[in-house]
Amino acid sequence: MFKEYMTSGELNPEVQATMKAATDIANGVLSLREASKLYNIAQDQIVKFIAESSEYDMHFDRRDKNGK
């Protein structure tokens, strides 16, 4: 979902809920299970979103450090 969001730029309610869930998990506010129930998003979808966004961040962090 992260990849689709980044390529399309579409911020639909499902993407917004997934982003909120991922943020709450990252900030220690909710567990994966709690976020999944609260935002009505499948746990695997949240995990995939977090993984894809982390991969994106790592890619651009490396680019910035290499001066590209």
C-alpha positions as CSV (number, residue, x, y, z in Angstrom):
1,M,0.0,0.0,0.0
2,F,2.9,2.4,0.7
3,K,4.3,1.9,-2.7
4,E,0.9,2.5,-4.3
5,Y,0.4,5.6,-2.2
6,M,3.8,7.0,-3.2
7,T,3.3,6.4,-6.9
8,S,-0.3,7.5,-7.1
9,G,-0.4,10.2,-4.4
10,E,-3.9,9.1,-3.6
11,L,-4.7,9.6,0.1
12,N,-7.9,7.6,0.5
13,P,-9.4,6.7,3.9
14,E,-7.8,3.2,3.9
15,V,-4.3,4.8,3.4
16,Q,-5.0,7.4,6.1
17,A,-6.1,4.7,8.5
18,T,-3.0,2.6,7.7
19,M,-0.7,5.5,8.2
20,K,-2.3,6.4,11.5
21,A,-2.0,2.8,12.6
22,A,1.7,2.6,11.6
23,T,2.4,5.9,13.4
24,D,0.7,4.8,16.6
25,I,2.6,1.5,16.6
26,A,5.9,3.3,15.9
27,N,5.3,5.7,18.8
28,G,4.3,2.9,21.2
29,V,0.8,4.2,21.6
30,L,-0.8,0.9,20.3
31,S,0.2,-2.6,19.7
32,L,-0.2,-4.1,16.2
33,R,-3.3,-6.0,17.4
34,E,-4.9,-2.8,19.0
35,A,-4.2,-0.7,15.9
36,S,-5.6,-3.3,13.6
37,K,-8.9,-3.4,15.6
38,L,-9.1,0.4,16.1
39,Y,-8.5,1.4,12.5
40,N,-10.1,-1.7,11.0
41,I,-7.0,-2.6,9.0
42,A,-5.6,-6.1,8.6
43,Q,-2.4,-6.7,10.6
44,D,-0.5,-7.9,7.6
45,Q,-1.4,-4.8,5.7
46,I,0.0,-2.6,8.5
47,V,3.2,-4.7,8.7
48,K,3.6,-4.5,4.9
49,F,3.1,-0.7,5.0
50,I,5.7,-0.3,7.8
51,A,8.2,-2.5,5.9
52,E,7.7,-0.6,2.6
53,S,8.0,2.8,4.3
54,S,11.1,1.7,6.2
55,E,12.7,0.4,3.0
56,Y,11.9,3.7,1.3
57,D,13.5,5.7,4.2
58,M,16.6,3.5,4.1
59,H,17.0,3.9,0.4
60,F,16.9,7.7,0.6
61,D,19.0,7.9,3.7
62,R,21.7,6.0,1.8
63,R,21.3,8.3,-1.2
64,D,21.7,11.4,1.0
65,K,24.8,10.0,2.7
66,N,26.4,9.2,-0.6
67,G,25.7,12.7,-2.0
68,K,23.3,11.5,-4.8
